[in-house]
Amino acid sequence: MTAQLDIIIMAAGKGTRMKSRIPKVLQRLAGRPLLQHVMAEAQRLSPRRMVVVTGHGADEVEAAGRAFRLPGDAAPDLQFVRQEPQLGTGHAVQQAVPRLSDEDGVVVVLSGDVPLTETRTVADLVAASGGDRLALLTVRLPDPGGYGRIVRNADGEVRRIVEHKDANDEQRAIREIYSGIMAAPAARLRQWLARLDNNNAQQEYYLTDVVAMAVADGVPVVGHCIDDALQVAGVNSPVQLAELERAHQLRQAKALMEQGVRLADPARFDLRDDGRIGALAQLNCGADVEIDVGCIFSGRVEIGEGARIGAYCHIGNVTIAAGAVIHPYTHIDGEKAGAMVGEGALVGPFARLRPGAQLGREVHIGNFVEVKNSTLADGAKANHLAYLGDAAVGERVNYGAGSITANYDGANKHRTVIEADVHVGSNCVLVAPVTIGAGGTVGGGSTITKDTAPGALSVARGKQVSIANWTRPRKK
């Protein structure tokens, strides 16, 4: 695209049918507000300016808009204007015009509740405008009932948009409808917007009225028609939001399967942004990766060749190496620090890896084991009911059931070092800071508060006492 590009995003609506205190454009799709989906696609077009028109919940909407930036891309000049009161789509765009200081280039108008329009589609729409035509993004629907129809002349030029209630039988047979997205020459759009009036039943200013003005002015009106209704689907209710979520997730699932990923059921798959840390959804898989049903992936996830993910896992911001197996119901959340599962490692079921968990090759993390900010070297095992926090665990360590690192003293975190070939018995407490020497053994039930020598057996527990012929207390 050679023309300078400005983008207007309409995000002022309340969304009454959502039945929510949250503004409609901040409802989440795949973990990200609808508005941020639209902003992401707009930003990929490298516009010089992006103007977001807000109204209902303006403070919240503007905060969400300012918080979003695509990584690595030059950010456009982002501005916000408010539409108060909301008097129609034409009125919304009128509020943005004063922020479009230059009259050259092309203006694209997008809707903040239409989240899945692809960058290529908008780029093609801008190309169709060519800087001197009004271009409308249209779509063919099997059942266009209720939508305004696109009426073209014999040369294929758009002559007008006829609302369903005003259409005759011939016009109602037309399947091409207007999506609400347009690209227009900036100078022309200014002129048309200045001529809008609200002489209609709703007493609102309709953006679609500029079509008739363009025709009257001799400006060609072209329709860039697509067949993919998902790209122009809006959200007006919780039902529509849920339908769009499933359609979007199914599209992502199919894309992965086309790359060779084995999904047990693409209808039970989710890939979401991690809104807490601003990580966009990205799942990269090697050859022969298998993913069972009900899994949720968030943020950035890398899965190596031949790895297997069991059913109902929640996995975010982690690298899983080749041949690793993540058993069902495992929760991995690397957050900003990230997490790593080494080659051939076994994790779960019902395990939890938190930020900073770094597992080496052939590490075993079993059921109800939690690992946080800890490294486990090759071959280390913690198979049952254990906690490792702020620890460095050496090769071939066996960490017993019920054992924990006591890493927090109420004010500060401390580190535990377990050197290679250590055996930690069941139900032990390692009170950090502490080092367990290489090859050592910690007897079951011990509370270790001091460093232990390499090769030593360390036992720290009360002496067993047995009282013969003891009688239990009885109720009086």
LUMMI-821902 format. One record per residue (C-alpha): residue number from 1; y, z, x. Coordinates in steps of 0.02 Angstrom, whole numbers, plus 50000, padded with zeros to 5 digits. Each point is the difference from the previous one (the first is absolute). Layout:
@num: NUM Y: Y Z: Z X: X
...
This chain:
@num: 1 Y: 50000 Z: 50000 X: 50000
@num: 2 Y: 50167 Z: 49947 X: 50073
@num: 3 Y: 50115 Z: 50064 X: 49862
@num: 4 Y: 50073 Z: 50174 X: 50015
@num: 5 Y: 49906 Z: 50110 X: 49878
@num: 6 Y: 50060 Z: 50147 X: 49897
@num: 7 Y: 49882 Z: 50095 X: 49885
@num: 8 Y: 50040 Z: 50099 X: 49844
@num: 9 Y: 49868 Z: 50120 X: 49934
@num: 10 Y: 50024 Z: 50064 X: 49822
@num: 11 Y: 49941 Z: 50181 X: 49994
@num: 12 Y: 50109 Z: 50083 X: 49868
@num: 13 Y: 49879 Z: 50016 X: 49853
@num: 14 Y: 49938 Z: 50163 X: 49930
@num: 15 Y: 49827 Z: 49944 X: 49949
@num: 16 Y: 49989 Z: 50098 X: 49837
@num: 17 Y: 49822 Z: 49944 X: 49967
@num: 18 Y: 49943 Z: 50078 X: 50164
@num: 19 Y: 50027 Z: 50170 X: 49917
@num: 20 Y: 50047 Z: 50076 X: 50167
@num: 21 Y: 50146 Z: 50091 X: 50079
@num: 22 Y: 49974 Z: 49888 X: 50152
@num: 23 Y: 50103 Z: 49839 X: 49996
@num: 24 Y: 49893 Z: 49849 X: 49963
@num: 25 Y: 50028 Z: 49915 X: 50169
@num: 26 Y: 49939 Z: 50158 X: 50088
@num: 27 Y: 49832 Z: 50000 X: 49912
@num: 28 Y: 49867 Z: 49974 X: 50132
@num: 29 Y: 49887 Z: 49850 X: 50026
@num: 30 Y: 49872 Z: 50014 X: 50142
@num: 31 Y: 50089 Z: 50156 X: 50062
@num: 32 Y: 50175 Z: 49925 X: 50011
@num: 33 Y: 50144 Z: 49995 X: 49873
@num: 34 Y: 50016 Z: 49834 X: 49910
@num: 35 Y: 50175 Z: 49976 X: 50072
@num: 36 Y: 49935 Z: 50013 X: 50178
@num: 37 Y: 49872 Z: 49863 X: 49968
@num: 38 Y: 50142 Z: 49886 X: 49946
@num: 39 Y: 50108 Z: 50052 X: 50148
@num: 40 Y: 49857 Z: 49965 X: 50121
@num: 41 Y: 49979 Z: 49822 X: 49939
@num: 42 Y: 50188 Z: 49974 X: 49999
@num: 43 Y: 50019 Z: 50066 X: 50177
@num: 44 Y: 49866 Z: 49880 X: 50064
@num: 45 Y: 50116 Z: 49858 X: 49950
@num: 46 Y: 50128 Z: 50061 X: 50130
@num: 47 Y: 50149 Z: 50006 X: 49881
@num: 48 Y: 50170 Z: 50043 X: 50068
@num: 49 Y: 50035 Z: 50116 X: 49854
@num: 50 Y: 49899 Z: 50092 X: 49867
@num: 51 Y: 50089 Z: 50076 X: 49851
@num: 52 Y: 49903 Z: 50119 X: 49887
@num: 53 Y: 50073 Z: 50027 X: 49827
@num: 54 Y: 49962 Z: 50177 X: 49939
@num: 55 Y: 50036 Z: 50096 X: 49841
@num: 56 Y: 49875 Z: 50122 X: 49927
@num: 57 Y: 49954 Z: 50129 X: 50133
@num: 58 Y: 50118 Z: 49913 X: 50121
@num: 59 Y: 50001 Z: 50139 X: 50130
@num: 60 Y: 49809 Z: 50004 X: 50011
@num: 61 Y: 49985 Z: 49811 X: 50000
@num: 62 Y: 50130 Z: 49978 X: 50136
@num: 63 Y: 49919 Z: 50134 X: 50108
@num: 64 Y: 49832 Z: 49911 X: 49987
@num: 65 Y: 50083 Z: 49834 X: 50043
@num: 66 Y: 50087 Z: 50069 X: 50154
@num: 67 Y: 49839 Z: 50081 X: 50059
@num: 68 Y: 49907 Z: 49835 X: 50009
@num: 69 Y: 49998 Z: 49880 X: 50147
@num: 70 Y: 49866 Z: 49880 X: 50057
@num: 71 Y: 49947 Z: 50044 X: 50178
@num: 72 Y: 50053 Z: 49877 X: 50134
@num: 73 Y: 50113 Z: 49892 X: 49892
@num: 74 Y: 50188 Z: 49994 X: 50010
@num: 75 Y: 50066 Z: 50091 X: 49848
@num: 76 Y: 50123 Z: 49908 X: 49887
@num: 77 Y: 50166 Z: 50071 X: 49946
@num: 78 Y: 49938 Z: 50113 X: 49859
@num: 79 Y: 50124 Z: 50047 X: 49864
@num: 80 Y: 49990 Z: 50084 X: 49829
@num: 81 Y: 50104 Z: 49975 X: 49844
@num: 82 Y: 49986 Z: 50089 X: 49835
@num: 83 Y: 49988 Z: 49924 X: 49827
@num: 84 Y: 50071 Z: 50127 X: 49880
@num: 85 Y: 49972 Z: 49972 X: 49857
@num: 86 Y: 49857 Z: 49875 X: 50001
@num: 87 Y: 50058 Z: 49848 X: 49902
@num: 88 Y: 49868 Z: 49871 X: 50043
@num: 89 Y: 49935 Z: 49901 X: 50147
@num: 90 Y: 50157 Z: 49895 X: 50017
@num: 91 Y: 50105 Z: 50157 X: 50003
@num: 92 Y: 49888 Z: 50073 X: 50137
@num: 93 Y: 50024 Z: 49849 X: 50113
@num: 94 Y: 50188 Z: 50003 X: 49965
@num: 95 Y: 50007 Z: 50172 X: 50081
@num: 96 Y: 49927 Z: 49931 X: 50161
@num: 97 Y: 50114 Z: 49849 X: 50017
@num: 98 Y: 50146 Z: 50092 X: 50083
@num: 99 Y: 49880 Z: 50050 X: 50141
@num: 100 Y: 49960 Z: 49817 X: 50033
@num: 101 Y: 50158 Z: 49970 X: 50099
@num: 102 Y: 49959 Z: 49823 X: 50056
@num: 103 Y: 49983 Z: 49855 X: 49880
@num: 104 Y: 49881 Z: 49899 X: 50109
@num: 105 Y: 49813 Z: 50007 X: 49998
@num: 106 Y: 49875 Z: 50044 X: 49865
@num: 107 Y: 49980 Z: 50155 X: 49892
@num: 108 Y: 49827 Z: 50053 X: 49944
@num: 109 Y: 49985 Z: 50117 X: 49852
@num: 110 Y: 49844 Z: 50109 X: 49995
@num: 111 Y: 49940 Z: 50137 X: 49881
@num: 112 Y: 49962 Z: 50173 X: 50069
@num: 113 Y: 49853 Z: 50020 X: 49880
@num: 114 Y: 49913 Z: 49838 X: 50050
@num: 115 Y: 49914 Z: 50057 X: 50160
@num: 116 Y: 49875 Z: 49866 X: 50050
@num: 117 Y: 50102 Z: 49842 X: 50023
@num: 118 Y: 49946 Z: 49926 X: 50166
@num: 119 Y: 50122 Z: 49958 X: 50140
@num: 120 Y: 49939 Z: 49820 X: 50006
@num: 121 Y: 50036 Z: 49978 X: 49815
@num: 122 Y: 50179 Z: 50060 X: 50016
@num: 123 Y: 50025 Z: 49892 X: 50156
@num: 124 Y: 49940 Z: 49849 X: 49901
@num: 125 Y: 50120 Z: 50045 X: 49860
@num: 126 Y: 50145 Z: 50004 X: 50123
@num: 127 Y: 49946 Z: 49832 X: 50069
@num: 128 Y: 49996 Z: 49931 X: 49822
@num: 129 Y: 50180 Z: 50058 X: 49978
@num: 130 Y: 50051 Z: 49908 X: 50158
@num: 131 Y: 50169 Z: 50085 X: 49997
@num: 132 Y: 50067 Z: 49891 X: 49858
@num: 133 Y: 49876 Z: 50022 X: 49856
@num: 134 Y: 49956 Z: 50141 X: 49882
@num: 135 Y: 49816 Z: 50039 X: 50027
@num: 136 Y: 49897 Z: 50103 X: 49879
@num: 137 Y: 49832 Z: 50077 X: 50042
@num: 138 Y: 49886 Z: 49957 X: 49855
@num: 139 Y: 49817 Z: 50029 X: 49961
@num: 140 Y: 49871 Z: 49921 X: 49887
@num: 141 Y: 49911 Z: 50123 X: 49887
@num: 142 Y: 49846 Z: 49970 X: 49894
@num: 143 Y: 50087 Z: 50096 X: 49861
@num: 144 Y: 50190 Z: 49994 X: 50018
@num: 145 Y: 50032 Z: 50084 X: 49832
@num: 146 Y: 50159 Z: 50103 X: 49999
@num: 147 Y: 50075 Z: 49920 X: 50156
@num: 148 Y: 50144 Z: 49878 X: 50015
@num: 149 Y: 49939 Z: 49822 X: 50028
@num: 150 Y: 50062 Z: 49882 X: 50134
@num: 151 Y: 50058 Z: 49837 X: 49921
@num: 152 Y: 50006 Z: 49852 X: 50120
@num: 153 Y: 50061 Z: 49822 X: 49980
@num: 154 Y: 49899 Z: 49843 X: 50038
@num: 155 Y: 50050 Z: 50012 X: 50184
@num: 156 Y: 49932 Z: 50176 X: 50013
@num: 157 Y: 50170 Z: 50083 X: 50011
@num: 158 Y: 50022 Z: 50163 X: 49906
@num: 159 Y: 50119 Z: 49982 X: 49854
@num: 160 Y: 49992 Z: 50172 X: 49924
@num: 161 Y: 49899 Z: 50156 X: 49964
@num: 162 Y: 49952 Z: 50024 X: 49817
@num: 163 Y: 49954 Z: 50175 X: 49944
@num: 164 Y: 49835 Z: 50012 X: 49906
@num: 165 Y: 50081 Z: 50052 X: 49837
@num: 166 Y: 50116 Z: 49850 X: 50007
@num: 167 Y: 49869 Z: 49871 X: 50052
@num: 168 Y: 49928 Z: 49869 X: 49886
@num: 169 Y: 49814 Z: 49958 X: 49994
@num: 170 Y: 50015 Z: 49869 X: 50137
@num: 171 Y: 50093 Z: 50118 X: 50114
@num: 172 Y: 49879 Z: 50142 X: 49967
@num: 173 Y: 49862 Z: 49887 X: 50064
@num: 174 Y: 50083 Z: 50004 X: 50171
@num: 175 Y: 49906 Z: 50118 X: 50118
@num: 176 Y: 50133 Z: 50008 X: 50137
@num: 177 Y: 50110 Z: 50155 X: 49990
@num: 178 Y: 50143 Z: 50072 X: 50103
@num: 179 Y: 49957 Z: 50146 X: 50115
@num: 180 Y: 50173 Z: 50078 X: 50015
@num: 181 Y: 50015 Z: 49948 X: 50184
@num: 182 Y: 50126 Z: 49868 X: 50053
@num: 183 Y: 50088 Z: 49925 X: 50151
@num: 184 Y: 50175 Z: 49928 X: 49981
@num: 185 Y: 50144 Z: 49936 X: 50106
@num: 186 Y: 50111 Z: 50151 X: 50030
@num: 187 Y: 50164 Z: 49916 X: 49952
@num: 188 Y: 49929 Z: 49926 X: 49841
@num: 189 Y: 49919 Z: 50164 X: 49949
@num: 190 Y: 50168 Z: 50088 X: 50015
@num: 191 Y: 50078 Z: 49875 X: 49881
@num: 192 Y: 49861 Z: 50010 X: 49872
@num: 193 Y: 49996 Z: 50189 X: 49999
@num: 194 Y: 50187 Z: 50005 X: 49969
@num: 195 Y: 49973 Z: 49895 X: 49842
@num: 196 Y: 49862 Z: 50107 X: 49923
@num: 197 Y: 50031 Z: 50078 X: 49831
@num: 198 Y: 49905 Z: 50119 X: 49887
@num: 199 Y: 50008 Z: 49902 X: 49838
@num: 200 Y: 49821 Z: 50036 X: 49951
@num: 201 Y: 49902 Z: 50120 X: 49892
@num: 202 Y: 49976 Z: 50124 X: 50142
@num: 203 Y: 50181 Z: 49987 X: 50058
@num: 204 Y: 49938 Z: 49985 X: 50178
@num: 205 Y: 50040 Z: 49881 X: 50143
@num: 206 Y: 49846 Z: 49893 X: 50034
@num: 207 Y: 49971 Z: 49925 X: 50172
@num: 208 Y: 49900 Z: 49859 X: 49920
@num: 209 Y: 50162 Z: 49933 X: 49924
@num: 210 Y: 50045 Z: 49929 X: 50170
@num: 211 Y: 49867 Z: 49865 X: 49972
@num: 212 Y: 50101 Z: 49920 X: 49860
@num: 213 Y: 50158 Z: 50016 X: 50105
@num: 214 Y: 49917 Z: 49912 X: 50147
@num: 215 Y: 49942 Z: 49858 X: 49888
@num: 216 Y: 50174 Z: 49985 X: 49926
@num: 217 Y: 50076 Z: 49994 X: 50175
@num: 218 Y: 49881 Z: 49864 X: 50056
@num: 219 Y: 49910 Z: 50114 X: 50123
@num: 220 Y: 49814 Z: 49960 X: 50009
@num: 221 Y: 49886 Z: 50138 X: 49937
@num: 222 Y: 49825 Z: 49998 X: 50075
@num: 223 Y: 49849 Z: 50105 X: 49957
@num: 224 Y: 49885 Z: 50053 X: 50140
@num: 225 Y: 49840 Z: 50027 X: 49900
@num: 226 Y: 49851 Z: 50104 X: 50056
@num: 227 Y: 49836 Z: 50041 X: 49914
@num: 228 Y: 49981 Z: 50175 X: 50071
@num: 229 Y: 50061 Z: 50116 X: 49862
@num: 230 Y: 49970 Z: 50154 X: 50108
@num: 231 Y: 50147 Z: 49952 X: 50111
@num: 232 Y: 50123 Z: 50013 X: 49856
@num: 233 Y: 49921 Z: 50142 X: 49901
@num: 234 Y: 50120 Z: 50140 X: 49958
@num: 235 Y: 49968 Z: 50182 X: 49960
@num: 236 Y: 50060 Z: 50078 X: 49838
@num: 237 Y: 49867 Z: 50129 X: 49957
@num: 238 Y: 49866 Z: 50108 X: 50081
@num: 239 Y: 49869 Z: 49879 X: 49933
@num: 240 Y: 50084 Z: 49851 X: 50084
@num: 241 Y: 50019 Z: 50099 X: 50162
@num: 242 Y: 49814 Z: 50042 X: 50001
@num: 243 Y: 49953 Z: 49820 X: 49962
@num: 244 Y: 50111 Z: 49937 X: 50141
@num: 245 Y: 49927 Z: 50130 X: 50119
@num: 246 Y: 49823 Z: 49941 X: 49967
@num: 247 Y: 50047 Z: 49817 X: 50012
@num: 248 Y: 50090 Z: 50031 X: 50165
@num: 249 Y: 49855 Z: 50101 X: 50071
@num: 250 Y: 49874 Z: 49868 X: 49948
@num: 251 Y: 50104 Z: 49869 X: 50089
@num: 252 Y: 50001 Z: 50105 X: 50159
@num: 253 Y: 49813 Z: 50029 X: 49985
@num: 254 Y: 49964 Z: 49815 X: 49983
@num: 255 Y: 50107 Z: 49963 X: 50154
@num: 256 Y: 49895 Z: 50123 X: 50101
@num: 257 Y: 49837 Z: 49926 X: 49938
@num: 258 Y: 50060 Z: 49827 X: 50048
@num: 259 Y: 50020 Z: 50070 X: 50177
@num: 260 Y: 49818 Z: 50059 X: 49997
@num: 261 Y: 50015 Z: 50182 X: 49943
@num: 262 Y: 49857 Z: 50057 X: 49889
@num: 263 Y: 50068 Z: 50094 X: 49849
@num: 264 Y: 49869 Z: 50077 X: 49888
@num: 265 Y: 50116 Z: 49980 X: 49849
@num: 266 Y: 50172 Z: 49918 X: 50021
@num: 267 Y: 50053 Z: 50076 X: 49833
@num: 268 Y: 49985 Z: 50173 X: 50078
@num: 269 Y: 50107 Z: 49979 X: 50155
@num: 270 Y: 50177 Z: 50057 X: 50039
@num: 271 Y: 50118 Z: 49961 X: 50145
@num: 272 Y: 50164 Z: 50094 X: 49989
@num: 273 Y: 50157 Z: 50029 X: 50100
@num: 274 Y: 50023 Z: 50173 X: 50072
@num: 275 Y: 50168 Z: 50045 X: 49924
@num: 276 Y: 50007 Z: 50168 X: 50089
@num: 277 Y: 50022 Z: 49920 X: 50170
@num: 278 Y: 50058 Z: 49826 X: 49951
@num: 279 Y: 49841 Z: 49914 X: 50060
@num: 280 Y: 49970 Z: 49835 X: 49913
@num: 281 Y: 49823 Z: 49963 X: 49944
@num: 282 Y: 49901 Z: 49911 X: 50135
@num: 283 Y: 49810 Z: 49995 X: 50008
@num: 284 Y: 49927 Z: 49898 X: 50144
@num: 285 Y: 49811 Z: 49984 X: 50009
@num: 286 Y: 49880 Z: 49930 X: 50127
@num: 287 Y: 49844 Z: 49901 X: 49958
@num: 288 Y: 49866 Z: 50074 X: 49887
@num: 289 Y: 50100 Z: 50149 X: 49939
@num: 290 Y: 49927 Z: 50077 X: 49842
@num: 291 Y: 50104 Z: 50099 X: 49874
@num: 292 Y: 49916 Z: 50088 X: 49855
@num: 293 Y: 50077 Z: 50034 X: 49829
@num: 294 Y: 50151 Z: 50107 X: 49959
@num: 295 Y: 50081 Z: 50002 X: 50172
@num: 296 Y: 50188 Z: 50020 X: 50021
@num: 297 Y: 50085 Z: 49938 X: 50158
@num: 298 Y: 50181 Z: 50041 X: 50040
@num: 299 Y: 50124 Z: 49957 X: 50136
@num: 300 Y: 49928 Z: 49913 X: 50152
@num: 301 Y: 49811 Z: 49998 X: 50023
@num: 302 Y: 49897 Z: 49906 X: 50131
@num: 303 Y: 49812 Z: 49988 X: 49975
@num: 304 Y: 49889 Z: 49931 X: 50138
@num: 305 Y: 49853 Z: 49883 X: 49990
@num: 306 Y: 49849 Z: 50062 X: 49904
@num: 307 Y: 50080 Z: 50163 X: 49944
@num: 308 Y: 49948 Z: 50068 X: 49830
@num: 309 Y: 50108 Z: 50097 X: 49878
@num: 310 Y: 49908 Z: 50102 X: 49869
@num: 311 Y: 50047 Z: 50022 X: 49818
@num: 312 Y: 50157 Z: 50091 X: 49942
@num: 313 Y: 50081 Z: 50024 X: 50170
@num: 314 Y: 50189 Z: 50016 X: 50020
@num: 315 Y: 50051 Z: 49927 X: 50168
@num: 316 Y: 50175 Z: 49982 X: 50069
@num: 317 Y: 50085 Z: 49962 X: 50167
@num: 318 Y: 49846 Z: 49998 X: 50109
@num: 319 Y: 49905 Z: 49887 X: 50119
@num: 320 Y: 49812 Z: 49997 X: 49970
@num: 321 Y: 49902 Z: 49920 X: 50142
@num: 322 Y: 49851 Z: 49883 X: 49989
@num: 323 Y: 49839 Z: 50068 X: 49930
@num: 324 Y: 50075 Z: 50161 X: 49933
@num: 325 Y: 49937 Z: 50067 X: 49834
@num: 326 Y: 50113 Z: 50094 X: 49882
@num: 327 Y: 49889 Z: 50085 X: 49873
@num: 328 Y: 50052 Z: 50022 X: 49817
@num: 329 Y: 50143 Z: 50112 X: 49943
@num: 330 Y: 50080 Z: 50011 X: 50171
@num: 331 Y: 50188 Z: 50024 X: 50013
@num: 332 Y: 50090 Z: 49931 X: 50153
@num: 333 Y: 50189 Z: 50014 X: 50007
@num: 334 Y: 50077 Z: 49960 X: 50168
@num: 335 Y: 50180 Z: 50000 X: 49937
@num: 336 Y: 50127 Z: 49964 X: 50138
@num: 337 Y: 49892 Z: 50068 X: 50142
@num: 338 Y: 49856 Z: 49888 X: 49951
@num: 339 Y: 49815 Z: 50033 X: 50018
@num: 340 Y: 49857 Z: 49918 X: 50094
@num: 341 Y: 49814 Z: 49987 X: 49964
@num: 342 Y: 49900 Z: 49940 X: 50150
@num: 343 Y: 49865 Z: 49870 X: 50013
@num: 344 Y: 49840 Z: 50049 X: 49912
@num: 345 Y: 50071 Z: 50165 X: 49937
@num: 346 Y: 49935 Z: 50079 X: 49840
@num: 347 Y: 50123 Z: 50088 X: 49884
@num: 348 Y: 49963 Z: 50090 X: 49837
@num: 349 Y: 49953 Z: 50015 X: 49864
@num: 350 Y: 50140 Z: 50112 X: 49937
@num: 351 Y: 50086 Z: 50007 X: 50169
@num: 352 Y: 50187 Z: 50005 X: 50033
@num: 353 Y: 50091 Z: 49925 X: 50149
@num: 354 Y: 50184 Z: 50045 X: 50011
@num: 355 Y: 50142 Z: 49933 X: 50110
@num: 356 Y: 49957 Z: 49994 X: 50185
@num: 357 Y: 49812 Z: 50003 X: 49976
@num: 358 Y: 49926 Z: 49895 X: 50142
@num: 359 Y: 49812 Z: 49976 X: 49998
@num: 360 Y: 49908 Z: 49919 X: 50145
@num: 361 Y: 49842 Z: 49896 X: 49998
@num: 362 Y: 49848 Z: 50065 X: 49905
@num: 363 Y: 50093 Z: 50155 X: 49940
@num: 364 Y: 49927 Z: 50082 X: 49845
@num: 365 Y: 50113 Z: 50086 X: 49873
@num: 366 Y: 49897 Z: 50064 X: 49855
@num: 367 Y: 50024 Z: 50067 X: 49826
@num: 368 Y: 50147 Z: 50117 X: 49968
@num: 369 Y: 50066 Z: 49986 X: 50178
@num: 370 Y: 50188 Z: 49986 X: 50028
@num: 371 Y: 50079 Z: 49933 X: 50159
@num: 372 Y: 50187 Z: 50009 X: 50035
@num: 373 Y: 50095 Z: 49952 X: 50158
@num: 374 Y: 49840 Z: 50009 X: 50101
@num: 375 Y: 49904 Z: 49885 X: 50117
@num: 376 Y: 49810 Z: 49995 X: 50002
@num: 377 Y: 49925 Z: 49912 X: 50150
@num: 378 Y: 49848 Z: 49886 X: 49992
@num: 379 Y: 49846 Z: 50075 X: 49919
@num: 380 Y: 50080 Z: 50160 X: 49937
@num: 381 Y: 49935 Z: 50067 X: 49834
@num: 382 Y: 50067 Z: 50112 X: 49863
@num: 383 Y: 49876 Z: 49975 X: 49860
@num: 384 Y: 50037 Z: 50133 X: 49870
@num: 385 Y: 50137 Z: 50107 X: 49923
@num: 386 Y: 50116 Z: 50014 X: 50150
@num: 387 Y: 50183 Z: 49988 X: 50051
@num: 388 Y: 50070 Z: 49926 X: 50161
@num: 389 Y: 50189 Z: 50012 X: 50013
@num: 390 Y: 50104 Z: 49970 X: 50158
@num: 391 Y: 49844 Z: 49986 X: 50105
@num: 392 Y: 49932 Z: 49895 X: 50144
@num: 393 Y: 49811 Z: 49985 X: 49984
@num: 394 Y: 49898 Z: 49932 X: 50145
@num: 395 Y: 49851 Z: 49883 X: 50004
@num: 396 Y: 49838 Z: 50049 X: 49915
@num: 397 Y: 50070 Z: 50163 X: 49930
@num: 398 Y: 49904 Z: 50071 X: 49851
@num: 399 Y: 50118 Z: 50095 X: 49886
@num: 400 Y: 49908 Z: 50115 X: 49879
@num: 401 Y: 50011 Z: 50017 X: 49812
@num: 402 Y: 50135 Z: 50117 X: 49937
@num: 403 Y: 50093 Z: 50004 X: 50166
@num: 404 Y: 50189 Z: 49983 X: 50013
@num: 405 Y: 50138 Z: 49990 X: 50127
@num: 406 Y: 50130 Z: 50132 X: 49957
@num: 407 Y: 50148 Z: 49897 X: 50058
@num: 408 Y: 50146 Z: 50082 X: 49909
@num: 409 Y: 50067 Z: 50173 X: 50038
@num: 410 Y: 50121 Z: 50003 X: 49854
@num: 411 Y: 50142 Z: 49921 X: 50099
@num: 412 Y: 49931 Z: 49875 X: 50125
@num: 413 Y: 49852 Z: 49884 X: 50021
@num: 414 Y: 49887 Z: 50022 X: 50153
@num: 415 Y: 49868 Z: 49888 X: 50078
@num: 416 Y: 49815 Z: 50026 X: 50022
@num: 417 Y: 49904 Z: 49911 X: 50139
@num: 418 Y: 49812 Z: 49982 X: 49984
@num: 419 Y: 49932 Z: 49919 X: 50157
@num: 420 Y: 49851 Z: 49881 X: 50012
@num: 421 Y: 49824 Z: 50051 X: 49946
@num: 422 Y: 50054 Z: 50162 X: 49916
@num: 423 Y: 49895 Z: 50067 X: 49855
@num: 424 Y: 50100 Z: 50100 X: 49873
@num: 425 Y: 49889 Z: 50098 X: 49881
@num: 426 Y: 50025 Z: 50019 X: 49815
@num: 427 Y: 50140 Z: 50102 X: 49922
@num: 428 Y: 50104 Z: 50019 X: 50158
@num: 429 Y: 50188 Z: 50024 X: 50016
@num: 430 Y: 50085 Z: 49930 X: 50156
@num: 431 Y: 50171 Z: 50084 X: 50009
@num: 432 Y: 50122 Z: 49885 X: 50088
@num: 433 Y: 50060 Z: 49981 X: 50132
@num: 434 Y: 49826 Z: 50004 X: 50074
@num: 435 Y: 49885 Z: 49894 X: 50109
@num: 436 Y: 49811 Z: 49995 X: 49984
@num: 437 Y: 49930 Z: 49950 X: 50170
@num: 438 Y: 49888 Z: 49848 X: 50023
@num: 439 Y: 49817 Z: 50024 X: 49954
@num: 440 Y: 50033 Z: 50169 X: 49922
@num: 441 Y: 49925 Z: 50073 X: 49844
@num: 442 Y: 50088 Z: 50105 X: 49868
@num: 443 Y: 49881 Z: 50109 X: 49901
@num: 444 Y: 50005 Z: 49986 X: 49811
@num: 445 Y: 50124 Z: 50112 X: 49910
@num: 446 Y: 50108 Z: 50027 X: 50155
@num: 447 Y: 50188 Z: 50018 X: 50004
@num: 448 Y: 50058 Z: 49934 X: 50168
@num: 449 Y: 50174 Z: 50052 X: 50059
@num: 450 Y: 49985 Z: 49972 X: 50188
@num: 451 Y: 49953 Z: 49852 X: 50109
@num: 452 Y: 49815 Z: 49985 X: 50039
@num: 453 Y: 49920 Z: 49948 X: 50165
@num: 454 Y: 49904 Z: 49835 X: 50016
@num: 455 Y: 49817 Z: 50020 X: 49957
@num: 456 Y: 50022 Z: 50175 X: 49929
@num: 457 Y: 49929 Z: 50072 X: 49839
@num: 458 Y: 50142 Z: 50085 X: 49909
@num: 459 Y: 49967 Z: 50120 X: 49856
@num: 460 Y: 50136 Z: 50100 X: 49916
@num: 461 Y: 49942 Z: 50087 X: 49844
@num: 462 Y: 49962 Z: 50174 X: 49935
@num: 463 Y: 49830 Z: 50077 X: 50036
@num: 464 Y: 49878 Z: 49984 X: 49856
@num: 465 Y: 49960 Z: 50163 X: 49913
@num: 466 Y: 49856 Z: 50020 X: 49876
@num: 467 Y: 49982 Z: 50158 X: 49893
@num: 468 Y: 49823 Z: 50027 X: 49939
@num: 469 Y: 49964 Z: 50047 X: 49819
@num: 470 Y: 50180 Z: 49977 X: 49948
@num: 471 Y: 50038 Z: 50017 X: 49814
@num: 472 Y: 50129 Z: 49890 X: 49917
@num: 473 Y: 50134 Z: 50087 X: 49896
@num: 474 Y: 49967 Z: 50003 X: 49814
@num: 475 Y: 50119 Z: 49997 X: 49853
@num: 476 Y: 50035 Z: 50169 X: 49925
